[in-house]
């Protein structure tokens, strides 16, 4: 068997009970709802962060590209750092009221959650 034939036969699946796992049909679609249809929760927490306060925004149903843009705007408005983890935005420090106002200006339905 030549080298080119061997390579193509190595990638071939003989049997798969649940189909091809690399197909686009198995990827979970991310709904891209408009801001007024998203119900967001804003809360400040210190859990698991060595005593540092972080403001967390959950409930997004948008693509990561849109969330990256929103994250950049929130970080610049709050004057601090932040990150995007699993459709959740984390902003360093306690900025619940400021973030709530900014999200409402952008048309999101947001509420403060927790104490």
C-alpha positions in Angstrom: 0.0 0.0 0.0 1.4 3.4 -0.9 1.9 6.2 1.6 -1.0 8.3 0.1 -3.5 5.5 0.3 -2.5 4.7 3.8 -3.1 8.2 5.0 -6.6 8.4 3.5 -7.5 5.0 5.0 -6.3 6.1 8.5 -8.9 9.0 8.6 -11.7 6.7 7.5 -14.3 5.8 10.1 -15.4 2.2 9.8 -18.3 2.4 12.3 -19.7 5.1 14.4 -22.9 4.6 16.4 -23.7 8.3 16.8 -22.5 9.7 13.5 -19.7 12.0 12.7 -18.8 14.2 15.7 -17.1 16.8 13.5 -20.2 17.6 11.5 -21.7 21.1 11.8 -25.1 19.6 12.6 -23.8 18.4 16.0 -22.6 21.8 17.0 -24.9 23.6 19.4 -26.3 26.8 17.8 -25.9 30.0 19.8 -29.1 32.0 19.6 -28.4 35.6 18.8 -31.3 37.4 20.4 -31.7 41.2 20.3 -30.9 43.0 23.6 -34.5 43.7 24.6 -35.3 39.9 24.6 -32.3 39.0 26.8 -32.9 38.7 30.5 -29.5 39.4 32.3 -28.5 39.2 35.9 -25.8 41.3 37.4 -24.2 40.3 40.7 -21.0 40.9 42.7 -19.2 38.0 44.2 -16.0 37.0 45.9 -16.4 33.3 45.8 -13.4 31.4 44.6 -11.4 34.6 43.9 -9.2 34.9 47.0 -11.3 37.7 48.4 -11.3 39.9 45.3 -14.7 41.2 44.3 -15.9 40.6 40.7 -19.1 41.7 39.1 -20.6 38.9 37.0 -23.2 39.4 34.2 -25.0 36.2 33.2 -27.9 35.3 30.9 -26.5 36.3 27.5 -27.8 34.7 24.4 -25.4 36.2 21.9 -22.4 35.2 19.8 -18.9 35.5 21.4 -18.1 38.3 18.9 -20.9 40.5 20.2 -20.0 39.7 23.8 -16.4 40.7 23.2 -17.5 44.1 21.9 -19.8 44.6 24.9 -17.0 43.5 27.3 -14.6 46.0 25.8 -17.2 48.8 26.3 -17.9 47.8 29.9 -14.2 47.6 30.8 -13.6 51.1 29.4 -16.6 52.6 31.1 -15.7 51.0 34.5 -11.9 51.7 34.1 -11.0 48.1 35.0 -10.2 44.7 33.6 -12.5 41.9 32.8 -13.0 38.7 30.9 -15.5 36.5 29.0 -16.1 33.0 30.2 -18.8 30.7 28.8 -21.2 33.5 27.8 -20.6 35.2 31.2 -18.9 38.6 31.5 -16.7 39.2 34.5 -15.6 42.7 35.4 -13.1 43.3 38.2 -14.4 45.2 41.2 -17.9 46.0 42.4 -19.7 47.9 39.6 -23.2 46.6 39.8 -25.1 49.9 39.6 -22.8 51.3 36.8 -23.1 48.2 34.7 -26.8 47.9 35.2 -27.3 51.5 33.9 -25.0 50.9 31.0 -26.8 47.7 30.0 -30.2 49.4 30.2 -28.9 52.2 28.0 -28.0 49.6 25.4 -31.5 48.1 25.6 -30.9 45.0 27.7 -33.3 43.9 30.3 -31.1 43.6 33.4 -31.6 43.1 37.1 -29.3 43.0 40.1 -29.2 39.5 41.6 -28.0 38.5 45.0 -27.1 40.6 48.0 
